[in-house]
Amino acid sequence: MIERPRARRYPFAASIDIVDMESETEIREQTTNLSVFGCQLTAQKPLPAGTKVRLRIIHRGAIFAASGQVVQVRRNSMGVVFTKIEQKDQAVLEKWLAEIRDTHERTTSVR
């Protein structure tokens, strides 16, 4: 069964640091999309599905941090679902998503 995203995903390019909570292995990659529940990212060496991670996304001077779990692995990408988000980080995520939605709606209504 293929898992479908629970919320709309938006294209979103930002630097992301992922730390495997078991091995403490850290990787730095780029996000490709973002939703209220998680993100997709490029990964030269994706972590296995089920891996619990800590992540930090850095975008335009703001930092979003959360705990997560790898839920989808493809050849050069992986999907991470957010499992724990502090309130201050939730506010950063919501601000980014609002900005993306606004930009997306402006560009699609112009067509």
C-alpha positions in Angstrom: 0.0 0.0 0.0 1.3 3.4 -1.0 1.0 6.1 1.8 -0.5 9.3 0.5 0.3 12.6 2.1 -2.4 13.7 4.6 -2.0 17.4 3.8 -1.2 19.5 0.7 2.5 19.5 0.0 4.2 22.7 -1.3 7.5 23.0 -3.2 10.0 24.2 -0.6 13.8 24.4 -1.0 15.7 24.9 2.2 18.7 23.4 4.0 17.9 20.6 6.4 20.0 18.8 9.0 18.9 15.3 10.0 20.3 13.4 12.9 19.6 9.6 13.3 18.6 9.5 17.0 20.1 6.0 17.4 23.5 6.3 15.7 23.8 10.1 16.0 24.8 10.1 12.3 24.1 13.6 10.9 23.4 14.5 7.3 22.8 17.8 5.6 20.5 17.9 2.6 17.8 20.0 0.9 14.1 19.9 1.3 12.0 19.5 -1.9 8.6 20.0 -0.4 6.9 20.8 2.9 3.5 20.2 4.5 2.0 20.6 8.0 2.8 17.0 8.7 6.2 16.5 7.2 8.7 17.1 4.4 10.4 15.4 1.5 14.2 15.8 1.0 17.0 14.9 -1.3 19.3 12.3 0.2 22.4 10.8 -1.3 22.3 8.0 1.3 18.7 7.9 2.6 18.1 6.5 6.1 16.0 3.4 6.3 12.2 3.7 6.7 11.3 3.7 10.4 14.4 5.6 11.5 13.7 8.2 14.3 15.3 11.5 13.6 15.8 15.0 14.9 15.7 17.7 12.2 16.4 21.3 11.7 15.2 23.2 8.6 16.9 26.6 8.0 15.1 29.0 5.7 15.5 32.8 5.4 17.2 33.2 8.8 14.5 31.2 10.6 15.0 27.7 12.1 12.3 25.0 12.5 13.2 22.0 14.7 11.2 18.8 15.3 11.5 15.2 15.9 10.4 12.9 13.1 10.5 9.5 11.5 11.5 8.4 8.0 8.3 7.0 6.4 9.3 6.8 2.7 12.6 6.0 1.0 13.3 6.4 -2.7 16.6 6.2 -4.6 17.7 9.8 -3.9 15.1 11.1 -1.5 13.2 10.3 1.7 10.0 11.5 3.3 9.9 12.4 7.0 6.8 12.8 9.1 7.0 15.2 12.0 6.3 13.4 15.3 6.9 16.2 17.9 7.0 19.9 17.3 7.4 22.5 20.0 5.0 25.5 20.0 7.6 28.0 18.8 8.6 25.7 16.0 5.0 25.1 15.0 4.6 28.9 14.6 7.6 29.0 12.2 6.2 26.1 10.2 2.8 27.8 9.9 4.4 31.1 8.8 6.4 29.3 6.1 3.3 27.4 4.9 1.2 30.6 4.8 3.9 32.4 2.8 4.1 29.5 0.3 0.2 29.3 0.0 0.1 33.1 -0.6 2.8 32.9 -3.3 1.2 29.8 -4.9 -2.3 31.4 -5.0 -0.9 34.7 -6.5 1.0 32.8 -9.3 -1.9 30.5 -10.1 -4.5 33.2 -10.2 -2.4 35.3 -12.7 -2.5 32.5 -15.3 
